[in-house]
Amino acid sequence: MPLNLSNSAALGRTYAAARMMAGIDQASLAERAGISAGTVSNVERGRDSKADTLRAIRRALSQEGVLIAFSRNNGLASVSIAFASDDEEDD
């Protein structure tokens, strides 16, 4: 049975999953992103999706080797969360 999530809820779960893949808690991600832990919590609950906030979180996650990519095709959205390869970590 497919989940019936709003776009903001799905976005929030994506960021929560990426943070967990990085092995860090909300407070650590917040510190790395230069935002408050409450803001990270709001993002993960689908309550904050300001572009600057999401960019800061993606940047902080990428420094931990976790990359998030979004794409839209034919009205469908897809999300990819991946670890950076060993080659990418050396850059």
Protein Blocks (a to p, Z undefined) as FASTA:
>chain_A
ZZdddfklmmmmmmmmmmmmnopafklmmmmnopafklmmmmmnopaccfklmmmmmmmm
mmnopacddddeehiacdddddddfklmmZZ
